[in-house]
Amino acid sequence: MAIRPGEMWGAPCADAPDVEVAGGDAELRAAVQRHPGSLIRFHGDATSQIARCVGISGVGISGGTRATTGIAVPMDALRLDDDRLALNMVIVGRPPGQLRWWSRQFNFGDPWRTGEAIVIGNGQFHKGLDLVPRGHPGDGRAEVHVYRLARGQRAAMVSRLGTGTHVPHPDIEQRSARSVVISAPKAVPIELDGVPAGRVQSVTVSVVANAYRLLL
């Protein structure tokens, strides 16, 4: 269920966490896969884009116990049709931060056509870049950006990724979705939560609402 403007995200919680996790998004994802729907206290390290999105980046168990306000926030995830999971972001094609004038375009099939990347954002950040400024990991939907930039536009766009000012852009299509289907003529690269994950020709990425809860 989508969050309406002005609606509170999360609720006070006096329960002890079901799981306590330290590390990056990979460690958090593994915990969610093992314990779907659980209440998790996450000590995210400096690499975690989910931790940064919810304001707990760079805090680890080794640095001491993080104080909690006792707020449990419902968190979505992204599930691929081969049952792989992503918590923050799925990118099909070349990640926008890596685009150069010589970067090739891919044919993503109908209705996406040709472009450099399709970004499916549950969260907001990608390797420290504000890639999906409207991304919210608990609103029940994904933000989808389709990049189709001319070669001469790419350097200027990349320079604005850190501040999220690369959008709006006439050659970056934006939409919201609960499910994204890509059926390409040839296999294209895919990345899950910042990590290359092979190539796919056909893939469906669906939002899993309330996949887990974070205790903040």
N, C-alpha and C positions, 0 to 999 in steps of 0.2 A: 504494500500500500504506500503510495507516494506521500511525502510530507507536504502539507500545505504551507504557504507563506505565513510566517508568524507562529507556526505551531512548534511547541517544544519538542526537542529531540531527546529521547531518553527519559528516565524516571529515577527518583531516589531508590537506592537499593541497600539493604542492610545485610544481604546474604554474602557469605564467603564465596570466593571464586571457585568454580569447578576445576579450573586449570590455571596454572601460572606459567607464563612463557617469557623467556628472554631471548633477544636476538633480532633478526631482521624479518622481512616479510615471508621468507621461506619457512622459518620456524613457526611463525604464526599460522601460515597456511597448513602446515603439517598437523598442527594441533586442531585446527578446524576440521580437517579431513578425518582425524581420529575421533573427534568429539563434536559432531555437528549439533548446533543449537545450544552449546554450552556457554557458561558465563566465564570469560577469560580476563585475567589481569595480565596486561602485556607490558613488559619492560623493553620497549623498542630501542634498538641501537640507532646510531646515526645514519645507517643505510636504509632504515625502514621508511617507506613512503606513506604507509598507512599510519604509522606513529606520528609522522609530521602532519598529516592531514587532520588528525584529531588532537594535536598539540602535546604529544608526549615524546617527541623525537629526542634521541640522544640520551635517554635515561636507561640505565641497566641495573640489574641486581647487584653487580659488583660495586656500583656507586652508592649503594645504600637503598633503603626501602623508600619507595615513592609514596608520598601521602595520597590518599584517595578522598575524593569528595563524596563517594558513595552514589555515583550516578552510573546506571547501566544504560548503554546506548545500543540499540539494535543495529547490526552491521550486515550489509548485503555482501554477496560474492558473485562471481561470474563463473558459470559452469559450461564447459564445452561438451559437445555431443559425444565425445569419446571419454567423458567422465573426468577429464582433467579440470582442475579448479584454479582460478586466479582471484585474488582478493582486491587488487588495486587496478590493474589495467591489462588489456589484451591489445597488441598491435599487430596488424597483418600488413606486410610490406616492410618498408624501411622506417625505423623510428625517426620522427621529425627532427630531433636534435642531431641526427647523423646525416641529414640531407646536404648534399653539395651540388654544384651546378651540373656535375657529370652523373649524378645518381639516376638510375634507370627508373622508368615507370612500370607498373604492373597492370595487367588486365584482370580486374576483380570480378568480371562477369556482371550480368544484370542484377539489380539496377545501378550498381556502383560505377560501372564503366572503368576507365583507365585512370590511374593516379599513383602517387608515391606511397601512400599509407592510408589505412583505415584504423583509427584509434577508437577503442571501445573502453571508455573510462568509467570505472566505478568510483575511484578516488580522483584526486586532483593532480598529484605530482608524479613526475617520472624522472628519476635520477637527479632530483633537486630542481628540475624545471617545472614551472607552473603550466603544464601542458594542457590541462583541462580545467580552466578556472571555475567553471560551474559544476565540477564534479563533486558529488556528495555521496559518501559510502553507505548512507542509510536512508535514501529517499525512494527506494524501490524501482529505480530506473538507471540506465546507463546513458552517458553522454557520448554521442558518436560524431567524430570529426573525420571527414574525408578530404585528404590533401591532393590537390591537382594544380600545382604551381608551375609557372614557367621557370626555366632555368635561371633567368636573371632576377627572379623574385626571392629565391631561396635564402641567400645569405642574409638579407634584411629580415626575413621572417625568423630565421634561426636566432638572430641577435636579440629578438624580442621575447623568446620563449621563457627566459628567466623571470620576467615580470608578468607573464600572461597577457601581454598586449599584442600578441600575434593574431588574436581574434577580437572582433570580427574581421574577416578577410574575404574578399569576393571569390577567392579560389580555395577556401577551406569551408566545405559544406558542414553545417552543424544541425544535428537533430537529436532527439531523445528517443530511446527505445527500451523495451523490456526483452527483446530478442533480436538478434542480428544474424542473418543467413548470408553466407558468402559462398558462391559456387563459381570458381575460376576455371578458365580453360586449361591452365597449367598450374602446377603447385607453386605456392608463394611462401616466403618466410613468415613465421609467426613467433611472437615473443609473449611470454607470460610473466607478469610482474617483473619486468626488466631483464629477464633471462631468455636467450634464444631457445626455442623449443621445436626446432625442425621446420618442416614445410608442410603445408596443407593445400589441398585443392578444393575441398568442400568442408565447411565448418559452420556449425550453429553455436552462437554464444548467447546464453540466456542468463538473466538476472535471477539469482536465488535470494529472495527477500528474507531478512531476519535469519541469515545463515548461522550467526552466532551473536553474542553480546559482549561488548567490552566494558569492563569496570573501570571507570575513570575516577 
